[in-house]
Structures are given as structure tokens and as C-alpha cells.
Amino acid sequence: MFEPHDPKRLSDILTVDETWFPFFIIPPKRHNRMWVDGQGDRPVVLRPGFQSRKRMFTVFFNYSAPLVVDILPQDTTMTATYCIQNVLSQVKSAINKQRSKVSTSRTLLLHDNADPHEARATTQSLRELGIQVLPHPAYSPDLAPCDFWLFPILKDRLAGRKFDRIRDLAKAVNSELRTIPEEDYQGVFRKRQIRLKRCIESYGEGGVLFGYSADDKSKPAKTLLCIMVKCFFGGKKFLAKVIPCHALKADFQFECVREVIMSLENCGAKVVGLINDNNRMNQSFFKMFNPPDPKEPWIVQSLTAEAHKMFLIYDPVHLVKNIRNNWITEKTKTLTCPLMGAPSGTVAKWTDLEALFQYEEASLVKLSKLTRSTLFPSSSEKQKVSLALNVFSDETSAALKTSSHSTDSWKCTAFFIDHVTKLWKLFNCKTRFQEKRLCDPHRVAIDLTEKGDTAVNTLLHWADLAESMKPSQKLRMHCLTKDTSEALAWTCRCLAAMSRYLLQTTEPFRHQYVCLGFFQQDDLERHFGHFRRSADIRIYLEEISRGGLSSPSDKLFTLTTLAYHFMKQSKEPLCRNRIIKVLADFPQMFQLDIVVSRQALQGLVNIFMKRYCNQFNEDDNSSAQRRKIAKLSSTSA
């Protein structure tokens, strides 16, 4: 980071971003606010339509003025090729014209992580021009000058104006850019320096730049490792640790999980299982545990008590998606399924579903849940559970059986869908009374009755079935992939063994029933999506981690975890005195063997208070927010 008042270095920065400008820019919501009496009608507010006329503008500007404004032609996509051929050539000419004595080698480019910017061809072209790219953390529009300053100003000034031609829109945008004083361009780069400094200071004394990873502190983070704790007997789920990573590896994940498990069990908790999806890295992670019986690698010993068992589970939700994806990606889109009670040579064909969709598309009556996205999913749509469940549903199976165009092949496909649907209902049973409430005998909780034994036998049958659908050679033909078949067999046998263990053991409690819907990653995926959309939450969690308070070797790890969970759920107004009192009472309240010093309490309170104070917009000077900030920042310890 440069010095805030170093014009020589700040003048070398060139920033760029793209945005859409509609031909009619609707005024923002704050322009439509008005007082309405009890009998009056609300004013009609226009909303932008998805197909409204608009054009994409690419704006480059530096420390003193706008440099290049490029307009994407109609029916053209912003790609790396267009960026190199049309945009970078203009940038090079503009830099040489503005700074004739200085080459482009001194230019520092700041842009976001969009695909055209990060493409290999674009990176190579920038390297040939000698332009150095500044690191920019993902999902951080608050650090991009175009996002937090330039584009909002332009759209606010053009609000309410209608343009018939692209020439008029471009002329208006360029005119507004030229009317912005040079001091404002300089001020926004200084403002960005202040924002960067706040991000660095949010980590306490570590001084680690926002976005850098924990596994390799010299490289920026590309992903997050989230560890969530779920309790069997009540209690809300909470994230025990969130770790930014550059390239997550099995040994680093093993150490992080081991530290959390040790800390939880030292607090008196008993870890029963670990849930992961079945990617290659997680497979290597599970193999790092030493099982007592090599024939049952899903049962391992606890890290603190050898007599205590711990179960390793692959997320059943991911497995159901993988069955659908394997079915699509198989060369002939066919799966051979030796199901019990099925006709000999039963073959499930994806083309049968496509034929059913074509027939129903032209009909007024539609029996199945099939859609075009379900049958022809994109790469991102393949990860949606709802689209996979459109295939594995009772409606789709019934449509294949009862359609007037039904054939023997369709009935065999329906037979396979029926069995996968029953397995999913068993996997997704989340309450004991779901069977009665939905009148579905397949949504059963596993217990010591005959129904529970039937459910366990279903899991064991599917484990044998998954192994029989494993490819016998390198070329996969009419079967699942090796990873999916092994993970499905692993999870079915693990859930069967764990259910029996929980129903029979008395330490610490004996279970009357087991709902397999508990063993899923849905809650963690929901939190993870939160982090992708909100960098502010990620800063908050990393503050605790970077401050040295979440290290399992530190006795304050337990206090930090409980305090974060408490503060997250608290609805009362927070002040410094109340936070100190709560944290000081936690060890006695939870019977923890922790001696908390006054200095450690002050450090933890500073982290909480800093996060709450920085939630307010620095540009909003309303009296109510100033009073609230003053209250939170009061130092009456």
C-alpha cells in the first residue's frame, strides 16, 4: 500500500470497470420518497425491465481525469479477445498521449476479478505492455473506485433522462465525466487508501492485507474453509472457524479440523461425525484418519478418547446430484441398474426423459417436473439440488409410467427413478413425524422397530448396488464414476453403522431415533453463500481468527467461540461495559477452566466494537447514527 499523500505513486494507478447504462435511467429510490396521508395513494414507481435497452460502457480513469471510454457494440459479449483488440489498444495510445515521456511500464492497473480481466490472454497482453496488475480481493466493491464512487455518481446525474440513440447516451456520459473536477479524481484514490488501511487495521496487530490466505500468507485467498458445529440435542448451529485459503490441501484441512475437534472435546463436547462432499481433496482428507478396522474406513477413533468412535460421512445431498450428473455425462446417457425386483437387464435411459419432455412441452397437461434446465443443465445448474430432484421425484416416475407414449424402456427408467427417490427420502428425513405428516412411508426415522430395520437394510442394499455400478475398466460404460460409486457405498454403510451405534450407545445419551436428514451440509452451504455475497461478514469472522484468539493452543479459543455465538444471537443494544461483563461471566457460566486477563478482554472487546462501528456508512452523517456510534465507542470500562 502506498503512502496516502504520495502523488507520484498514486498518479501511476489506472483503474477500470464495466457497467450497463440504460437508454432511460430510472431515478433511485431515494428520489421517489414522499409523504402520503392515510387516504392518499402511493406514487407509481418505474422499475427497470430485464430486456430494456442498454449498453455496456468500459471506463478507464487515473489520478487526474478519465482516460478511455469504450462502448460495447450491440449483440457483442465482453470477452478477453475483445478486451485485447479493442480496449487495451486504446489504453496504450491514451497513456502514450497523456504521458509522452513515460512508457506504460510504470502503469499500475486496478481491476476486479471478472473473467475477461483474469483470462490468460489478457494477462499476457498486460505483461507485454509492462502494465502491473494490483491485487484486488474478490467480492470487494467497497475497494473499487468505479463501484463505490464513479458509477453511482454518473447514474445519479443521468437519472430521469431518456436517450433515443447510443450517440446521445455516449455524449451525455462523456460530458458528465468531463464535468467532474480533477480534485475529485484525486480524492477518490486517497479515499481508497483510507479504506485499505481500515481493512488492514481490522486484523489487529497482525497487519495482514485483506484477502491473503492462512495456508500461504504471501498469496491472496481464493476460497474459504468453513467448519460448522451442529448439536444433536438442541442448540443452534454455528461456525467454529472460517479460514481463508489460497490452495486448500488435505494436510492443512486435517490440521484445522483436528484443532477444532480437540478444542470442542476439551470443552466437554463429543464429536460423533464429520461431513464433507466427495471431491478428491476431501477423499484424501478422510484417508488421513487411521481406522481401527481397514475394512470399515468410515469408522475412526476419536482424537481424545480411543474408546469413542467417530464417523466420516460424505454429504448425501452431493451424492444424489452426482448420480444425476453421472447419468448425463455417461457417453450413451445410460445406466445399467441391477435393482432388486427389476426386470433382467434393466437400463435407465436419459433419452427417455428427453422424449417425455418433448411430448409434454406440446401438451396442455404436464405430469412431470421436467424443465429445459433440468434436462440440459449448464455447469452452474448441475450444482442445484432442486433441478436434480425434478428428475428423482414421484411425479416424473408416474409420468413415465402413465403417459400415452409410455414404452417398456420408459418403465425401466421409471423403476430406477423410483429407487433413487426412495433413497433420497430416507436421506432427507429431518423429523420423526415427517412420515405421518406427508403420508409417505419412505420418509422414516431409523429406530429399533421393524421400520428402522427396513431402513437400515435399504442403506446396505444401496451400498451393494453402488459397488456393482462401479466401472470395471478405465472407460466408463453404463455405470457411475468410480468416485461416485465408492462414495455412495461408503456413505450408506457409514449411516447404517452410525445409526446402530447411536441407538445402542449410552454415552453421553442414548438416541430413541435417528433422522438422516441431520447429516447434511445444507446449513453450511447457506452460510457459505452468505460469505460470497458479503465481504463484511468475512472480515468480521477473520478478525477473531487473525487476532490470535481462535488458535486452539490459546485458552481463549473456547471463550471466543461462545462469545461470537452469543453476540450473533443477541438482540439487545451492545455497549463496551455489557460486552466485558458477558465475557467475564462466560467461564463461570459454562464451567470453563479459563483465566481471562483484563488485557485479553479489552482486546476481544475492541474487535467486537470495531466491527459494529464500521458497519455504518462513513458518508452518512445523520444524528441518529452519530449518537449510536458514540454510544458504542464509549470507553467507560
N, C-alpha and C positions, 0 to 999 in steps of 0.2 A: 504494500500500500504506500502511495506517495504521501509526501507532506501536504497538509490541507492547503497551504498558501504557496505552493511551488508552481508558478505559472509555466515555467519551462517544461516541466514534465506533464502537467495536465493538458497543455496545448498539444501534446503528441497523441492524445486519445481521440479515436474516432468511433462513434457508436452508431448502430444501425438496428432497425427492426421493421417489421411489416405490419400493416393494419388495413382493414377494409373501410372505405369511405362510401357510404350510400349516396345516391343522387339526391335523396331527401333525408337529411339527418334529423331525426326526431329529438326534440329537446329532452334533456334528462329529467328525472322525476322531480327534482327539487324546483324546476321551473313550473311545474303543474300544481304545486301546493297552494291551497286557498281555503279560507274559512267558508263553511257551508252551514246554514242554520238547520234546525231539525226537520223542516218541511222542504228544504231545497234538495235538488238532485245533484249527484256527483257529476263533475265535468267529464266529458268524453276524452279519453287519453288514447292517442295513437300508439300502436306497438309495431315494431319492425317485423315484416314478414320474412320467412326463410328465403323466398325466391325474389325479394326486392332487388332492384338494380343497384349494383355496387361494383367497385373496382378496388384492387389491392394496390396500395402505394408502399414503396420501399423508400425510407428516408434515412440518409446519412447526414450527421452533423457533428461538428467538433466543438472546440472550446470557444469559438467566436461566431460561427454562422452555419447555416445549412450548406451542405456540400453537394449532395446529389439527391434528386427526387426522381425515382423511376416508377412508371405506371405499368402494371402487368397487363398485356393485351387480353382482350376478351377471349374466352374459351381456351385459356392457356393456364397451365399449372406451374407454380413456383417449384422448380427443380434445381438440382446442382448445375446441370448444363446451362439452363437459362441464367442462373446466378453468375456463372463464369463468363459466358459470352456477352451478356448484355449489361450486367451490373458492375462487375469488377473492372471492366474496361473503362466505364465512365468514372469510377472512383480513382483509377490510376491517373487519368487525364486531369481530373479536378485537383488532385493533390499536387501534381506537377505544375499546374497553372497557379495554384494558390501559394505554393512554397517552391518556387523555381530553383532555389539554391539548395534545397534539401530533398533527398530521394525518399521513396516510400519505405526505406529500411528503418526509419525512425518511427513509423506509424504503429500505434498500438490499437488494435481493433477490439471493441467490446460488443459482443452479440450473444443472443440466447442459444439454447441447445436444440434448435429446430433441425430437422433432417437435412435441408439444403445447406445449412451452415456447417454441420458436422460431417458431411459426406467426404469421402477420401479425395475426390477430385477437387472439391473446394479447398480443402486443407492444403493440397499440393500446390494449387494456384496461389494461395496466400503465401506459402513458403517461397515460391519462385519470385514473388513480388517483394519479399523481405518484410512482410507485414506480420507482426507478432500478435497472437490472439491472447487476450486476457482471460483468465479462468472466470467462469460465471456459474454460481450454484444453480442447480435445477429448481424449478418452481419458486423463483425469487423475483417476481415483478417489482418488488419494493427496492431492488438494487439496479433496475434497468431504467435509465433516464427517459427512454421513449415511453415506457409503460406508466411510470408514476408522475411524469411531468408533461412531455410534449404532446402526445396523442390526446389526453384529456383536454388540454388547452385548445387544440385545433378543433376538436369536435364540439366543444362548448361554444366557440366563436362562430362556427358554421351551423349551429343548431337552428332549425326553422327555415333554412334556405333551401330552395329547390332548384336543381340544375337539370337541363334537358340534354346537354351534350357533355361528353367527357372533357372536351376542351375547356368548357366553362368551369367544371369542377376542378380541373388541374390548375387553371388560372387562379381560382379562389384559394386553393391550398398553398400555392407558391406565394401569393400575396400575403396571406396570414403569416407564413414563415418569415418573410422579409420584415414584417412589422414588429417582430419580437426583438427587443433590444439585445445588444451584444452582452450587456451585463447579466441578462437573464440566462443566456447560454453558459456564461462562466459560473454563475451562481449554482446552476444545477449540478455541475461537476463537483463543486465544493460540497454541495448538499449530499451528493453520493458518498464523498469521503467521510462525512459525519455518520452516515448510515452504516458504512463499512466498519467504522470504528466501534459503533454500538454493537454490531454483530460480534466483533472480536471480544469486546469487553463482556458480553453476555456469558462468556465461558469462564469468567473469574480470572484467576491469576495465570491460567494456562496460556492465554493469548493465542489460541488456535483459531485459524481463519475458518469462517463459516463454510461448511461443505467438505472439509477434509476428513479423511477416514480414520477409524481407530486401528484397523489392521495394518495400514501403512500410512503413517502420519505425513508423509511427503506427497501423497497423491489425493486428489479430490474424491469424495464419496460418490458412488454410483447407485448404491442400494442401502437398505436398512435391514438389520437383523433384529426382529421383534420377538420378545419372549413374553408370553402371556400366561398368567396363573388362573386356573379355573378350579373352583372348590366344589366338591361333591355335595356337601351338606350346607346349602345356603351360601350367602356371601356373594358379592358382586365380583365379576371378572375384572382383572386389572393387569396392566402391563408392568412387568417387573423390571424390564430393561429394554432400551432401544439403542442400538449400536450402529452408527454409520460405517459402511464398509466400502472399500474400493473393489476388491475381487474376493468374494467370500469363499473360504476353503473349509474343508471338513474339520481339520485340526483346530482352526480358530473358533469355529462354531462349537466344537466339543468343549473347549476350554470355557467359553462363555456360558454354555448351558450347565456345565459341571459346577461353576462358581455359583450360579443362581440356585441350583438344587441344594448345594451344601448350605447356602445361607438360609433357604426356606426350612430345611430339616433341622438346622440349628435353632430355629425359632419354634420348633415343635411340630411343624407340618410334616406330612407324609406324602411323598411324591409317588403316585401309582403308575403313571404312564407319560410318555412323550408322543406327541402327534406332529407329523411332518407330511409334506407331499412327497411324491416318489420320484423326484428328479435325481439325476446321477450324483449330485453333491450330497443330497440327504441320504442316499443309499450308502455312500462312503462314510457318512457321519454315523449311521446306525451300526456299521461294521466295526467301528472303533470301540464299541462296548464288548466286554468279554462275557458271553453267555455260559452258564454252568454246563448246559447240555447243547452241543453243537447241532443236534437235530431240531432244537427249538430255539433258534437265534433271536426270536422276538421276546423271550423272557430273559432278563438280565438281573443281576444283583444290584441292590441299592448301593449308592456311594458311601453311605454312612453305616448301614447295618446289613451284614451279609445274609441274615435270615429274611430280610424284607425283599420281596420281588418287585420288579419294575418292568412295565410292558412297553414295547416300541411299536407304534401304530402308524401306518400310512393313512392319510386322510381319505375316508370313504367317498367323500364328495368328488375329489380329484379322480378317483378310480372310475366312478361312473362316467365322468367326462372323457376319461381316456378310452373306455370301451367304445363310446360313440366315435371318438376321433380315430381310433384304430380301424373301426368299421369303414370310415370314409376313406382313409389313406391306404387301405389294402388295394392291391393292384386291380383286382376284379370287383372290389367293393362287396366281398362275400365273406361270411364267417361260417365255418362248419362247427356245429354245436352238438355234441353227443349228450343231450339232455335226457334225464330220466323220464320215461313215458312218452318220448317224442318218436315220430316215425323214423325208421332207419334212414341214415343219410340225410338228416335234417340240415338244410342250408338256409341261412338268413341272408337275403339279398337287399342291399341298399337301393338297387334299382326298383324294387317293388314299392318302396316308399315314394320314390320319384314318380312312378306311374300313378300311384294313388293321388298324389298332389296334383298332377295334371288333370285327372278326372274331376277332382273336387273343385279345381280352380274354375272350371267351366260350368259348375253346378250351383244352384241356389242353396242347396243344403250341404253343409260341411260337417262331417262327423269327427274328423281327426283334428289335432292341434298343429298340424304341419304348416310351416310357412316357408317362404323362399330362403330366409336367413337360417332356418333350421336345417334345410337340406343342402344349401350351398353356403356354408359359413365362411367368413373371412378369418384371417389369423387371429384377430382380437375376439371375434364372435365364437371361436372354438373354446374360449375360456369361460363362456357364460353358462352357468348351470341351467338356467331356465330353458335355453334352447335344447340342451341335451335331454331335459325332462319332457320336452314336447314330443320327443321320439319314444322314450320309455314311459308311456302313460297308458292307462286303460282305454282312453278314447281312441288313440292311434291303433291299438291292438283290435278293438272292436270294429273300427272302420275297415281294417284289412280283412276281417272275417265276414262281415255282413254286407260289404259292398257288392253291387250287382256285377262288378267286373272281377270279383274275387276268384283266384285260382288256387291250386294246391301249393304253388310257390308262395303266394301271399299268406296262406295259413301257416306254413312253416316259419315264415318271418314273424308272424304274429305270435307264434308259440315261443320263439326266442325272446321277443319283446316282453311277453308276459312274465317270463322267469327273471329277466333283469329288473322289471318293475317291482316284482315281489321282493327281490333283494334290496332295492333302493328303499322300499317302505320299511323294511326291517332296519336298515342303516339309519333311517331318518326318524325313527320313533323317539320323540322327545318328552312325552309324558306317559304316565301309567294308564291314563284313561283315554288315550287317543284312539284305541281300538273301538271303544263303545261310542265315543263322540262322533267319529267319522263312519261308524258301521263298517269297518274294514278289518277283517280277521288277520290281515298280514301286518298290520301296524301294532305289533305286540312288544311289550317289555319282557325281557328274559327274567324268569323267576324259577322256583323249584317245582312248578306244576308241570303238567304234561305239555301245555303250550310252550313253556320255556324250553323243555327238552326238544320239542319240534323245531324251535327257532335255532337252537344250537346245532342240531343236525342239518338244518338248511345251510348254515355257515360252513360246516365241514364238507357238505356236498359241493358247495360252490368252490371250496378250496381245491378239491379233487378235479372239478371241472376246469378251473383256471389252469391247473398244471397240464391237463390234457390238451388245452388250446395253446400251449407254448410251442413256438416254432422248433422243428427238429433239425433245421438246416439254416444256413445264412439267409437264403431267400425266403421271405415270409409269404406263405400261400394259405389263404382261407383260415387264418388264425390271428391271435393277438400278438403284439410285440412281446419280446422277452421281458422287458421291464414291467409292462402292464400285467402280464400273466403271473410273474413272480410276486409282484406287489399285491395283487388281488388275493392270491393264495396265502401270502404272509398275513395280510390283514384279517382275512376270515378266520384263520386258525388262531391268531392273536386275540381277536374279540371273543371267540368261543372260550379260550383258556382264561382270559381275564374275567369274563362273566362268571365262570365257575368259581374262580378264586375269590371274587368279591362276595358271592353268595355263601361261601363256606367259611371264609376267614372271620375272625372276631377282633382283629387288630387293625385300626383302633375301634372300628364299628363293623357290625355285620349288616350287609345290604339285604333288604327284602326283595328288591328287584333292580334290574339294570336296564337303562334306556340307552341304546347305542347311538341315538342322536346327540348325546352329550359329547361324543368323541369326534368332533369336527373342528375345522379351522374357520368357520364362518365368522365368529366374533373377531378373530384376529384379522381376517381379510377386511372386515368392515373398518377396523381401526387403521389398517394399513392404507386403505383408500383415503381415509381422513388425512393421513400424513402427506400423501401425494398431493392433495389439494390445498393443504395448509402448511406452509413452511413455519408459521408462527408456533404451532404445536410442537413441531420437531425441535425448534430452538428451545422450547420450554423443557422438554424431556432431556435434551442433550446438556442443558445447563447443569442438571443434577449429576449427570454422568461425568461431564468434564470437570466439575468442581471437586472431584475426588471423593464424593460422598457415597457413590454407588459401588465402590470397589469392595468385593466380598471379603477382602482381607481387612477392611476397615469395619469396626464395630458399628459405625453409623449407617451401614447399608440397610439394616433392618429398620432403623428409625426413619430413614429417607423413604423407603418403600411405603411404610404405613402412613407417613406424613403426606406423601403425594396422593395416595388414595383418599385420605381424609379431606385434603384441600379440594380435590376434584369434585367430591360429593357435597361439600359444604355450601349452603345457600345463604349463610349469614355474611354480613359485611366484614371484611378482613381488616385488621389493623396489626401493627407490629406487636403490641402487648399481647393480643389474643393468640397470635401465632406462637410467640415464645412460651406462653402458658400451656398451650396444647402440646407442643413438642416436649416441654419439660415433664408433663404428666404422662406421656406415652409409655416410657419404660415401666412405671409403676402400674399403669392401667393394663398393659399386656404382659406383665410379669417378665420383663426382659432384663437380662443381666448386662446392662449398659450404663456406663457412667458418662454423661454428656457434659462437656465443659461449657462454660459461658461463651468462649470464643467460637466453638463449633456451632452453638445455637445461633449466634449472631451471623455466622457465615451462611447457614441454611436459610435464615430469615431474609437475608439480603437477596438471595437467589429468588425466593418467592416474591418479595416486594418489587424487585426489578422487573420481573416478568409482568406483574399486574400493572405497574405504572407505565410500561412501554406499550400496553395494549391500546392506549389512546392515540388518536391521530395527532401528530405533532403540529399540524396546521390548524387544528380546531381549538380556538381559544375561548370556548364557551365557559361561562362562570361555573356551571354545574360540574363540568369535568375538572376545572381547576381546583374546586373545593374537594372533589373526590381524590385527586392526586395528592393534594396537600394532606388529606387525612391519612392516606396510605403511607405517605413518606414521613409522617411524624415520628420523631425519634424520642419517644418517652419510655425507653426501656428501663 
